[in-house]
Amino acid sequence: MPQLDTSTWLTMILSMFLVLFIVLQLKISKHDFYYNPKLTTTKTPKQDTPWETKWTKIYLPLSLPL
């Protein structure tokens, strides 16, 4: 059986990492990032409902007497 030649493995692995790094850098550089996003406050309008000032009791079906 012939011996496995491992002399070029280091070169192949290092070149693979280099190519992967370059490809990822190129992909990331294509994106547009917003540097200073504006903060917007969302205000919900206040709705006046008649039951806000009154106390109401909620009856659950399981809490009713038998």
CHARMM-style PDB file with segment names, atoms N, HN, CA, C and O in Angstrom:
ATOM      1  N   MET     1       0.838  -1.186   0.000  1.00  0.00      PROA
ATOM      2  CA  MET     1       0.000   0.000   0.000  1.00  0.00      PROA
ATOM      3  C   MET     1       0.878   1.242   0.000  1.00  0.00      PROA
ATOM      4  O   MET     1       1.860   1.318   0.739  1.00  0.00      PROA
ATOM      5  N   PRO     2       0.523   2.207  -0.824  1.00  0.00      PROA
ATOM      6  CA  PRO     2       1.334   3.426  -0.859  1.00  0.00      PROA
ATOM      7  C   PRO     2       1.041   4.311   0.358  1.00  0.00      PROA
ATOM      8  O   PRO     2      -0.050   4.285   0.927  1.00  0.00      PROA
ATOM      9  N   GLN     3       2.012   5.059   0.718  1.00  0.00      PROA
ATOM     10  HN  GLN     3       2.899   5.080   0.256  1.00  0.00      PROA
ATOM     11  CA  GLN     3       1.867   5.979   1.836  1.00  0.00      PROA
ATOM     12  C   GLN     3       1.084   7.211   1.390  1.00  0.00      PROA
ATOM     13  O   GLN     3       1.174   7.638   0.239  1.00  0.00      PROA
ATOM     14  N   LEU     4       0.313   7.776   2.324  1.00  0.00      PROA
ATOM     15  HN  LEU     4       0.240   7.429   3.259  1.00  0.00      PROA
ATOM     16  CA  LEU     4      -0.445   8.978   2.025  1.00  0.00      PROA
ATOM     17  C   LEU     4       0.484  10.185   2.123  1.00  0.00      PROA
ATOM     18  O   LEU     4       1.137  10.401   3.144  1.00  0.00      PROA
ATOM     19  N   ASP     5       0.532  10.962   1.049  1.00  0.00      PROA
ATOM     20  HN  ASP     5       0.002  10.787   0.220  1.00  0.00      PROA
ATOM     21  CA  ASP     5       1.410  12.124   1.017  1.00  0.00      PROA
ATOM     22  C   ASP     5       0.705  13.298   1.687  1.00  0.00      PROA
ATOM     23  O   ASP     5      -0.279  13.817   1.158  1.00  0.00      PROA
ATOM     24  N   THR     6       1.201  13.717   2.841  1.00  0.00      PROA
ATOM     25  HN  THR     6       2.000  13.296   3.270  1.00  0.00      PROA
ATOM     26  CA  THR     6       0.580  14.802   3.592  1.00  0.00      PROA
ATOM     27  C   THR     6       1.399  16.072   3.546  1.00  0.00      PROA
ATOM     28  O   THR     6       1.166  16.979   4.345  1.00  0.00      PROA
ATOM     29  N   SER     7       2.336  16.164   2.650  1.00  0.00      PROA
ATOM     30  HN  SER     7       2.525  15.427   2.000  1.00  0.00      PROA
ATOM     31  CA  SER     7       3.220  17.324   2.620  1.00  0.00      PROA
ATOM     32  C   SER     7       2.500  18.587   2.148  1.00  0.00      PROA
ATOM     33  O   SER     7       2.911  19.689   2.511  1.00  0.00      PROA
ATOM     34  N   THR     8       1.457  18.462   1.366  1.00  0.00      PROA
ATOM     35  HN  THR     8       1.122  17.566   1.072  1.00  0.00      PROA
ATOM     36  CA  THR     8       0.766  19.653   0.843  1.00  0.00      PROA
ATOM     37  C   THR     8      -0.461  20.031   1.663  1.00  0.00      PROA
ATOM     38  O   THR     8      -1.143  20.999   1.328  1.00  0.00      PROA
ATOM     39  N   TRP     9      -0.757  19.293   2.722  1.00  0.00      PROA
ATOM     40  HN  TRP     9      -0.203  18.506   2.994  1.00  0.00      PROA
ATOM     41  CA  TRP     9      -1.962  19.575   3.497  1.00  0.00      PROA
ATOM     42  C   TRP     9      -1.929  20.947   4.149  1.00  0.00      PROA
ATOM     43  O   TRP     9      -2.927  21.667   4.134  1.00  0.00      PROA
ATOM     44  N   LEU    10      -0.808  21.307   4.711  1.00  0.00      PROA
ATOM     45  HN  LEU    10       0.003  20.722   4.723  1.00  0.00      PROA
ATOM     46  CA  LEU    10      -0.719  22.601   5.387  1.00  0.00      PROA
ATOM     47  C   LEU    10      -0.957  23.740   4.402  1.00  0.00      PROA
ATOM     48  O   LEU    10      -1.657  24.701   4.720  1.00  0.00      PROA
ATOM     49  N   THR    11      -0.390  23.640   3.232  1.00  0.00      PROA
ATOM     50  HN  THR    11       0.179  22.860   2.974  1.00  0.00      PROA
ATOM     51  CA  THR    11      -0.591  24.674   2.216  1.00  0.00      PROA
ATOM     52  C   THR    11      -2.049  24.754   1.796  1.00  0.00      PROA
ATOM     53  O   THR    11      -2.590  25.848   1.635  1.00  0.00      PROA
ATOM     54  N   MET    12      -2.681  23.623   1.619  1.00  0.00      PROA
ATOM     55  HN  MET    12      -2.242  22.734   1.750  1.00  0.00      PROA
ATOM     56  CA  MET    12      -4.084  23.606   1.201  1.00  0.00      PROA
ATOM     57  C   MET    12      -4.993  24.166   2.293  1.00  0.00      PROA
ATOM     58  O   MET    12      -5.917  24.921   1.991  1.00  0.00      PROA
ATOM     59  N   ILE    13      -4.755  23.819   3.525  1.00  0.00      PROA
ATOM     60  HN  ILE    13      -4.004  23.206   3.770  1.00  0.00      PROA
ATOM     61  CA  ILE    13      -5.591  24.293   4.628  1.00  0.00      PROA
ATOM     62  C   ILE    13      -5.431  25.800   4.808  1.00  0.00      PROA
ATOM     63  O   ILE    13      -6.415  26.515   4.995  1.00  0.00      PROA
ATOM     64  N   LEU    14      -4.181  26.284   4.750  1.00  0.00      PROA
ATOM     65  HN  LEU    14      -3.381  25.703   4.598  1.00  0.00      PROA
ATOM     66  CA  LEU    14      -3.960  27.722   4.906  1.00  0.00      PROA
ATOM     67  C   LEU    14      -4.546  28.508   3.742  1.00  0.00      PROA
ATOM     68  O   LEU    14      -5.105  29.586   3.940  1.00  0.00      PROA
ATOM     69  N   SER    15      -4.423  27.983   2.546  1.00  0.00      PROA
ATOM     70  HN  SER    15      -3.969  27.107   2.385  1.00  0.00      PROA
ATOM     71  CA  SER    15      -5.002  28.683   1.403  1.00  0.00      PROA
ATOM     72  C   SER    15      -6.528  28.662   1.462  1.00  0.00      PROA
ATOM     73  O   SER    15      -7.171  29.621   1.037  1.00  0.00      PROA
ATOM     74  N   MET    16      -7.120  27.578   1.985  1.00  0.00      PROA
ATOM     75  HN  MET    16      -6.598  26.799   2.330  1.00  0.00      PROA
ATOM     76  CA  MET    16      -8.572  27.504   2.135  1.00  0.00      PROA
ATOM     77  C   MET    16      -9.061  28.566   3.131  1.00  0.00      PROA
ATOM     78  O   MET    16     -10.065  29.232   2.882  1.00  0.00      PROA
ATOM     79  N   PHE    17      -8.360  28.722   4.247  1.00  0.00      PROA
ATOM     80  HN  PHE    17      -7.544  28.181   4.450  1.00  0.00      PROA
ATOM     81  CA  PHE    17      -8.751  29.746   5.219  1.00  0.00      PROA
ATOM     82  C   PHE    17      -8.616  31.145   4.636  1.00  0.00      PROA
ATOM     83  O   PHE    17      -9.454  32.011   4.888  1.00  0.00      PROA
ATOM     84  N   LEU    18      -7.582  31.361   3.873  1.00  0.00      PROA
ATOM     85  HN  LEU    18      -6.902  30.657   3.669  1.00  0.00      PROA
ATOM     86  CA  LEU    18      -7.382  32.666   3.256  1.00  0.00      PROA
ATOM     87  C   LEU    18      -8.495  32.980   2.258  1.00  0.00      PROA
ATOM     88  O   LEU    18      -9.014  34.096   2.233  1.00  0.00      PROA
ATOM     89  N   VAL    19      -8.853  32.017   1.457  1.00  0.00      PROA
ATOM     90  HN  VAL    19      -8.432  31.110   1.478  1.00  0.00      PROA
ATOM     91  CA  VAL    19      -9.923  32.227   0.468  1.00  0.00      PROA
ATOM     92  C   VAL    19     -11.263  32.432   1.169  1.00  0.00      PROA
ATOM     93  O   VAL    19     -12.043  33.289   0.753  1.00  0.00      PROA
ATOM     94  N   LEU    20     -11.541  31.681   2.201  1.00  0.00      PROA
ATOM     95  HN  LEU    20     -10.908  30.985   2.538  1.00  0.00      PROA
ATOM     96  CA  LEU    20     -12.789  31.849   2.940  1.00  0.00      PROA
ATOM     97  C   LEU    20     -12.859  33.232   3.590  1.00  0.00      PROA
ATOM     98  O   LEU    20     -13.912  33.870   3.591  1.00  0.00      PROA
ATOM     99  N   PHE    21     -11.755  33.682   4.131  1.00  0.00      PROA
ATOM    100  HN  PHE    21     -10.900  33.164   4.130  1.00  0.00      PROA
ATOM    101  CA  PHE    21     -11.725  35.003   4.733  1.00  0.00      PROA
ATOM    102  C   PHE    21     -11.980  36.080   3.688  1.00  0.00      PROA
ATOM    103  O   PHE    21     -12.742  37.014   3.942  1.00  0.00      PROA
ATOM    104  N   ILE    22     -11.368  35.971   2.536  1.00  0.00      PROA
ATOM    105  HN  ILE    22     -10.749  35.213   2.329  1.00  0.00      PROA
ATOM    106  CA  ILE    22     -11.556  36.959   1.475  1.00  0.00      PROA
ATOM    107  C   ILE    22     -12.994  36.948   0.972  1.00  0.00      PROA
ATOM    108  O   ILE    22     -13.578  38.007   0.743  1.00  0.00      PROA
ATOM    109  N   VAL    23     -13.562  35.773   0.801  1.00  0.00      PROA
ATOM    110  HN  VAL    23     -13.088  34.913   0.987  1.00  0.00      PROA
ATOM    111  CA  VAL    23     -14.946  35.681   0.313  1.00  0.00      PROA
ATOM    112  C   VAL    23     -15.909  36.291   1.323  1.00  0.00      PROA
ATOM    113  O   VAL    23     -16.827  37.018   0.942  1.00  0.00      PROA
ATOM    114  N   LEU    24     -15.713  36.006   2.589  1.00  0.00      PROA
ATOM    115  HN  LEU    24     -14.967  35.416   2.899  1.00  0.00      PROA
ATOM    116  CA  LEU    24     -16.594  36.575   3.619  1.00  0.00      PROA
ATOM    117  C   LEU    24     -16.445  38.090   3.696  1.00  0.00      PROA
ATOM    118  O   LEU    24     -17.436  38.799   3.873  1.00  0.00      PROA
ATOM    119  N   GLN    25     -15.232  38.586   3.567  1.00  0.00      PROA
ATOM    120  HN  GLN    25     -14.427  38.010   3.424  1.00  0.00      PROA
ATOM    121  CA  GLN    25     -15.025  40.028   3.585  1.00  0.00      PROA
ATOM    122  C   GLN    25     -15.717  40.696   2.399  1.00  0.00      PROA
ATOM    123  O   GLN    25     -16.289  41.777   2.541  1.00  0.00      PROA
ATOM    124  N   LEU    26     -15.668  40.067   1.251  1.00  0.00      PROA
ATOM    125  HN  LEU    26     -15.203  39.189   1.136  1.00  0.00      PROA
ATOM    126  CA  LEU    26     -16.329  40.628   0.078  1.00  0.00      PROA
ATOM    127  C   LEU    26     -17.844  40.609   0.236  1.00  0.00      PROA
ATOM    128  O   LEU    26     -18.523  41.550  -0.174  1.00  0.00      PROA
ATOM    129  N   LYS    27     -18.370  39.554   0.822  1.00  0.00      PROA
ATOM    130  HN  LYS    27     -17.818  38.790   1.155  1.00  0.00      PROA
ATOM    131  CA  LYS    27     -19.819  39.487   1.024  1.00  0.00      PROA
ATOM    132  C   LYS    27     -20.285  40.527   2.040  1.00  0.00      PROA
ATOM    133  O   LYS    27     -21.328  41.154   1.854  1.00  0.00      PROA
ATOM    134  N   ILE    28     -19.524  40.708   3.101  1.00  0.00      PROA
ATOM    135  HN  ILE    28     -18.676  40.199   3.252  1.00  0.00      PROA
ATOM    136  CA  ILE    28     -19.904  41.670   4.133  1.00  0.00      PROA
ATOM    137  C   ILE    28     -19.795  43.095   3.594  1.00  0.00      PROA
ATOM    138  O   ILE    28     -20.596  43.957   3.954  1.00  0.00      PROA
ATOM    139  N   SER    29     -18.821  43.341   2.745  1.00  0.00      PROA
ATOM    140  HN  SER    29     -18.170  42.640   2.453  1.00  0.00      PROA
ATOM    141  CA  SER    29     -18.630  44.698   2.236  1.00  0.00      PROA
ATOM    142  C   SER    29     -19.742  45.119   1.279  1.00  0.00      PROA
ATOM    143  O   SER    29     -19.880  46.311   1.004  1.00  0.00      PROA
ATOM    144  N   LYS    30     -20.526  44.197   0.771  1.00  0.00      PROA
ATOM    145  HN  LYS    30     -20.414  43.228   0.995  1.00  0.00      PROA
ATOM    146  CA  LYS    30     -21.620  44.522  -0.148  1.00  0.00      PROA
ATOM    147  C   LYS    30     -22.848  45.060   0.582  1.00  0.00      PROA
ATOM    148  O   LYS    30     -23.728  45.650  -0.044  1.00  0.00      PROA
ATOM    149  N   HSD    31     -22.917  44.863   1.901  1.00  0.00      PROA
ATOM    150  HN  HSD    31     -22.202  44.384   2.410  1.00  0.00      PROA
ATOM    151  CA  HSD    31     -24.096  45.274   2.653  1.00  0.00      PROA
ATOM    152  C   HSD    31     -24.024  46.751   3.018  1.00  0.00      PROA
ATOM    153  O   HSD    31     -22.952  47.305   3.263  1.00  0.00      PROA
ATOM    154  N   ASP    32     -25.178  47.357   3.046  1.00  0.00      PROA
ATOM    155  HN  ASP    32     -26.048  46.907   2.847  1.00  0.00      PROA
ATOM    156  CA  ASP    32     -25.268  48.744   3.501  1.00  0.00      PROA
ATOM    157  C   ASP    32     -25.738  48.755   4.955  1.00  0.00      PROA
ATOM    158  O   ASP    32     -26.782  48.192   5.286  1.00  0.00      PROA
ATOM    159  N   PHE    33     -24.968  49.390   5.797  1.00  0.00      PROA
ATOM    160  HN  PHE    33     -24.120  49.846   5.528  1.00  0.00      PROA
ATOM    161  CA  PHE    33     -25.315  49.487   7.204  1.00  0.00      PROA
ATOM    162  C   PHE    33     -25.688  50.925   7.520  1.00  0.00      PROA
ATOM    163  O   PHE    33     -25.074  51.858   7.002  1.00  0.00      PROA
ATOM    164  N   TYR    34     -26.679  51.107   8.357  1.00  0.00      PROA
ATOM    165  HN  TYR    34     -27.178  50.350   8.778  1.00  0.00      PROA
ATOM    166  CA  TYR    34     -27.076  52.429   8.793  1.00  0.00      PROA
ATOM    167  C   TYR    34     -26.227  52.815   9.992  1.00  0.00      PROA
ATOM    168  O   TYR    34     -26.213  52.117  11.006  1.00  0.00      PROA
ATOM    169  N   TYR    35     -25.524  53.920   9.870  1.00  0.00      PROA
ATOM    170  HN  TYR    35     -25.536  54.487   9.047  1.00  0.00      PROA
ATOM    171  CA  TYR    35     -24.594  54.288  10.925  1.00  0.00      PROA
ATOM    172  C   TYR    35     -25.285  54.945  12.109  1.00  0.00      PROA
ATOM    173  O   TYR    35     -25.006  54.592  13.255  1.00  0.00      PROA
ATOM    174  N   ASN    36     -26.192  55.900  11.854  1.00  0.00      PROA
ATOM    175  HN  ASN    36     -26.419  56.186  10.923  1.00  0.00      PROA
ATOM    176  CA  ASN    36     -26.867  56.603  12.937  1.00  0.00      PROA
ATOM    177  C   ASN    36     -28.381  56.495  12.748  1.00  0.00      PROA
ATOM    178  O   ASN    36     -28.995  57.383  12.156  1.00  0.00      PROA
ATOM    179  N   PRO    37     -28.969  55.442  13.233  1.00  0.00      PROA
ATOM    180  CA  PRO    37     -30.417  55.353  13.085  1.00  0.00      PROA
ATOM    181  C   PRO    37     -31.117  56.356  13.991  1.00  0.00      PROA
ATOM    182  O   PRO    37     -30.686  56.592  15.119  1.00  0.00      PROA
ATOM    183  N   LYS    38     -32.185  56.936  13.496  1.00  0.00      PROA
ATOM    184  HN  LYS    38     -32.535  56.744  12.580  1.00  0.00      PROA
ATOM    185  CA  LYS    38     -32.929  57.906  14.286  1.00  0.00      PROA
ATOM    186  C   LYS    38     -33.883  57.191  15.232  1.00  0.00      PROA
ATOM    187  O   LYS    38     -34.571  56.242  14.857  1.00  0.00      PROA
ATOM    188  N   LEU    39     -33.904  57.667  16.445  1.00  0.00      PROA
ATOM    189  HN  LEU    39     -33.345  58.439  16.750  1.00  0.00      PROA
ATOM    190  CA  LEU    39     -34.815  57.103  17.416  1.00  0.00      PROA
ATOM    191  C   LEU    39     -36.177  57.770  17.282  1.00  0.00      PROA
ATOM    192  O   LEU    39     -36.287  58.994  17.337  1.00  0.00      PROA
ATOM    193  N   THR    40     -37.188  56.973  17.109  1.00  0.00      PROA
ATOM    194  HN  THR    40     -37.098  55.978  17.064  1.00  0.00      PROA
ATOM    195  CA  THR    40     -38.534  57.520  17.013  1.00  0.00      PROA
ATOM    196  C   THR    40     -39.357  56.975  18.173  1.00  0.00      PROA
ATOM    197  O   THR    40     -39.340  55.777  18.456  1.00  0.00      PROA
ATOM    198  N   THR    41     -40.062  57.855  18.826  1.00  0.00      PROA
ATOM    199  HN  THR    41     -40.075  58.828  18.596  1.00  0.00      PROA
ATOM    200  CA  THR    41     -40.911  57.435  19.925  1.00  0.00      PROA
ATOM    201  C   THR    41     -42.317  57.245  19.393  1.00  0.00      PROA
ATOM    202  O   THR    41     -42.868  58.111  18.713  1.00  0.00      PROA
ATOM    203  N   THR    42     -42.872  56.123  19.710  1.00  0.00      PROA
ATOM    204  HN  THR    42     -42.424  55.420  20.263  1.00  0.00      PROA
ATOM    205  CA  THR    42     -44.236  55.840  19.267  1.00  0.00      PROA
ATOM    206  C   THR    42     -45.182  56.196  20.396  1.00  0.00      PROA
ATOM    207  O   THR    42     -45.048  55.692  21.511  1.00  0.00      PROA
ATOM    208  N   LYS    43     -46.116  57.045  20.111  1.00  0.00      PROA
ATOM    209  HN  LYS    43     -46.224  57.453  19.205  1.00  0.00      PROA
ATOM    210  CA  LYS    43     -47.089  57.458  21.112  1.00  0.00      PROA
ATOM    211  C   LYS    43     -48.447  56.872  20.744  1.00  0.00      PROA
ATOM    212  O   LYS    43     -48.958  57.081  19.644  1.00  0.00      PROA
ATOM    213  N   THR    44     -49.006  56.148  21.674  1.00  0.00      PROA
ATOM    214  HN  THR    44     -48.591  55.978  22.568  1.00  0.00      PROA
ATOM    215  CA  THR    44     -50.322  55.575  21.435  1.00  0.00      PROA
ATOM    216  C   THR    44     -51.373  56.581  21.894  1.00  0.00      PROA
ATOM    217  O   THR    44     -51.250  57.159  22.974  1.00  0.00      PROA
ATOM    218  N   PRO    45     -52.381  56.787  21.097  1.00  0.00      PROA
ATOM    219  CA  PRO    45     -53.408  57.753  21.498  1.00  0.00      PROA
ATOM    220  C   PRO    45     -54.226  57.214  22.678  1.00  0.00      PROA
ATOM    221  O   PRO    45     -54.559  56.030  22.730  1.00  0.00      PROA
ATOM    222  N   LYS    46     -54.532  58.082  23.595  1.00  0.00      PROA
ATOM    223  HN  LYS    46     -54.261  59.044  23.553  1.00  0.00      PROA
ATOM    224  CA  LYS    46     -55.319  57.704  24.772  1.00  0.00      PROA
ATOM    225  C   LYS    46     -56.792  57.664  24.411  1.00  0.00      PROA
ATOM    226  O   LYS    46     -57.356  58.637  23.911  1.00  0.00      PROA
ATOM    227  N   GLN    47     -57.398  56.526  24.674  1.00  0.00      PROA
ATOM    228  HN  GLN    47     -56.940  55.735  25.080  1.00  0.00      PROA
ATOM    229  CA  GLN    47     -58.816  56.375  24.375  1.00  0.00      PROA
ATOM    230  C   GLN    47     -59.602  56.431  25.680  1.00  0.00      PROA
ATOM    231  O   GLN    47     -59.312  55.703  26.630  1.00  0.00      PROA
ATOM    232  N   ASP    48     -60.568  57.280  25.707  1.00  0.00      PROA
ATOM    233  HN  ASP    48     -60.804  57.872  24.936  1.00  0.00      PROA
ATOM    234  CA  ASP    48     -61.408  57.387  26.893  1.00  0.00      PROA
ATOM    235  C   ASP    48     -62.543  56.370  26.801  1.00  0.00      PROA
ATOM    236  O   ASP    48     -63.432  56.472  25.955  1.00  0.00      PROA
ATOM    237  N   THR    49     -62.486  55.416  27.671  1.00  0.00      PROA
ATOM    238  HN  THR    49     -61.764  55.332  28.358  1.00  0.00      PROA
ATOM    239  CA  THR    49     -63.541  54.397  27.718  1.00  0.00      PROA
ATOM    240  C   THR    49     -64.267  54.508  29.045  1.00  0.00      PROA
ATOM    241  O   THR    49     -63.651  54.860  30.051  1.00  0.00      PROA
ATOM    242  N   PRO    50     -65.543  54.221  29.074  1.00  0.00      PROA
ATOM    243  CA  PRO    50     -66.299  54.410  30.320  1.00  0.00      PROA
ATOM    244  C   PRO    50     -65.901  53.467  31.447  1.00  0.00      PROA
ATOM    245  O   PRO    50     -66.137  53.769  32.617  1.00  0.00      PROA
ATOM    246  N   TRP    51     -65.307  52.341  31.114  1.00  0.00      PROA
ATOM    247  HN  TRP    51     -65.116  52.096  30.164  1.00  0.00      PROA
ATOM    248  CA  TRP    51     -64.991  51.399  32.181  1.00  0.00      PROA
ATOM    249  C   TRP    51     -63.614  51.640  32.791  1.00  0.00      PROA
ATOM    250  O   TRP    51     -63.209  50.881  33.672  1.00  0.00      PROA
ATOM    251  N   GLU    52     -62.892  52.641  32.370  1.00  0.00      PROA
ATOM    252  HN  GLU    52     -63.221  53.257  31.654  1.00  0.00      PROA
ATOM    253  CA  GLU    52     -61.594  52.894  32.976  1.00  0.00      PROA
ATOM    254  C   GLU    52     -61.730  53.463  34.386  1.00  0.00      PROA
ATOM    255  O   GLU    52     -60.920  53.138  35.254  1.00  0.00      PROA
ATOM    256  N   THR    53     -62.725  54.296  34.634  1.00  0.00      PROA
ATOM    257  HN  THR    53     -63.383  54.560  33.929  1.00  0.00      PROA
ATOM    258  CA  THR    53     -62.854  54.910  35.946  1.00  0.00      PROA
ATOM    259  C   THR    53     -63.719  54.087  36.890  1.00  0.00      PROA
ATOM    260  O   THR    53     -63.780  54.386  38.082  1.00  0.00      PROA
ATOM    261  N   LYS    54     -64.375  53.074  36.391  1.00  0.00      PROA
ATOM    262  HN  LYS    54     -64.326  52.831  35.422  1.00  0.00      PROA
ATOM    263  CA  LYS    54     -65.258  52.266  37.234  1.00  0.00      PROA
ATOM    264  C   LYS    54     -64.577  50.961  37.609  1.00  0.00      PROA
ATOM    265  O   LYS    54     -63.717  50.443  36.897  1.00  0.00      PROA
ATOM    266  N   TRP    55     -65.001  50.452  38.763  1.00  0.00      PROA
ATOM    267  HN  TRP    55     -65.700  50.872  39.342  1.00  0.00      PROA
ATOM    268  CA  TRP    55     -64.516  49.153  39.185  1.00  0.00      PROA
ATOM    269  C   TRP    55     -65.473  48.112  38.649  1.00  0.00      PROA
ATOM    270  O   TRP    55     -66.681  48.193  38.870  1.00  0.00      PROA
ATOM    271  N   THR    56     -64.932  47.132  37.943  1.00  0.00      PROA
ATOM    272  HN  THR    56     -63.951  47.065  37.764  1.00  0.00      PROA
ATOM    273  CA  THR    56     -65.782  46.063  37.403  1.00  0.00      PROA
ATOM    274  C   THR    56     -65.290  44.740  37.937  1.00  0.00      PROA
ATOM    275  O   THR    56     -64.093  44.537  38.142  1.00  0.00      PROA
ATOM    276  N   LYS    57     -66.214  43.859  38.154  1.00  0.00      PROA
ATOM    277  HN  LYS    57     -67.187  44.023  37.987  1.00  0.00      PROA
ATOM    278  CA  LYS    57     -65.884  42.537  38.641  1.00  0.00      PROA
ATOM    279  C   LYS    57     -66.063  41.551  37.502  1.00  0.00      PROA
ATOM    280  O   LYS    57     -67.091  41.553  36.825  1.00  0.00      PROA
ATOM    281  N   ILE    58     -65.074  40.721  37.295  1.00  0.00      PROA
ATOM    282  HN  ILE    58     -64.238  40.720  37.845  1.00  0.00      PROA
ATOM    283  CA  ILE    58     -65.139  39.752  36.221  1.00  0.00      PROA
ATOM    284  C   ILE    58     -65.478  38.406  36.857  1.00  0.00      PROA
ATOM    285  O   ILE    58     -64.794  37.940  37.769  1.00  0.00      PROA
ATOM    286  N   TYR    59     -66.537  37.803  36.361  1.00  0.00      PROA
ATOM    287  HN  TYR    59     -67.092  38.181  35.621  1.00  0.00      PROA
ATOM    288  CA  TYR    59     -66.955  36.498  36.842  1.00  0.00      PROA
ATOM    289  C   TYR    59     -66.452  35.429  35.885  1.00  0.00      PROA
ATOM    290  O   TYR    59     -66.810  35.404  34.708  1.00  0.00      PROA
ATOM    291  N   LEU    60     -65.624  34.559  36.410  1.00  0.00      PROA
ATOM    292  HN  LEU    60     -65.333  34.580  37.366  1.00  0.00      PROA
ATOM    293  CA  LEU    60     -65.171  33.437  35.596  1.00  0.00      PROA
ATOM    294  C   LEU    60     -66.146  32.288  35.733  1.00  0.00      PROA
ATOM    295  O   LEU    60     -66.737  32.113  36.799  1.00  0.00      PROA
ATOM    296  N   PRO    61     -66.334  31.501  34.689  1.00  0.00      PROA
ATOM    297  CA  PRO    61     -67.269  30.373  34.794  1.00  0.00      PROA
ATOM    298  C   PRO    61     -66.884  29.370  35.877  1.00  0.00      PROA
ATOM    299  O   PRO    61     -67.762  28.729  36.455  1.00  0.00      PROA
ATOM    300  N   LEU    62     -65.605  29.222  36.160  1.00  0.00      PROA
ATOM    301  HN  LEU    62     -64.892  29.742  35.690  1.00  0.00      PROA
ATOM    302  CA  LEU    62     -65.205  28.253  37.169  1.00  0.00      PROA
ATOM    303  C   LEU    62     -65.381  28.776  38.591  1.00  0.00      PROA
ATOM    304  O   LEU    62     -65.399  27.992  39.540  1.00  0.00      PROA
ATOM    305  N   SER    63     -65.510  30.082  38.747  1.00  0.00      PROA
ATOM    306  HN  SER    63     -65.496  30.719  37.976  1.00  0.00      PROA
ATOM    307  CA  SER    63     -65.639  30.613  40.096  1.00  0.00      PROA
ATOM    308  C   SER    63     -67.089  30.783  40.533  1.00  0.00      PROA
ATOM    309  O   SER    63     -67.347  31.204  41.661  1.00  0.00      PROA
ATOM    310  N   LEU    64     -68.036  30.462  39.660  1.00  0.00      PROA
ATOM    311  HN  LEU    64     -67.827  30.120  38.744  1.00  0.00      PROA
ATOM    312  CA  LEU    64     -69.440  30.592  40.029  1.00  0.00      PROA
ATOM    313  C   LEU    64     -69.839  29.447  40.978  1.00  0.00      PROA
ATOM    314  O   LEU    64     -69.314  28.339  40.867  1.00  0.00      PROA
ATOM    315  N   PRO    65     -70.756  29.715  41.899  1.00  0.00      PROA
ATOM    316  CA  PRO    65     -71.178  28.620  42.798  1.00  0.00      PROA
ATOM    317  C   PRO    65     -72.039  27.604  42.045  1.00  0.00      PROA
ATOM    318  O   PRO    65     -72.713  27.938  41.071  1.00  0.00      PROA
ATOM    319  N   LEU    66     -72.000  26.390  42.507  1.00  0.00      PROA
ATOM    320  HN  LEU    66     -71.452  26.118  43.299  1.00  0.00      PROA
ATOM    321  CA  LEU    66     -72.789  25.318  41.859  1.00  0.00      PROA
ATOM    322  C   LEU    66     -74.210  25.317  42.313  1.00  0.00      PROA
ATOM    323  OT1 LEU    66     -75.000  24.485  41.867  1.00  0.00      PROA
TER     324      LEU     66
END
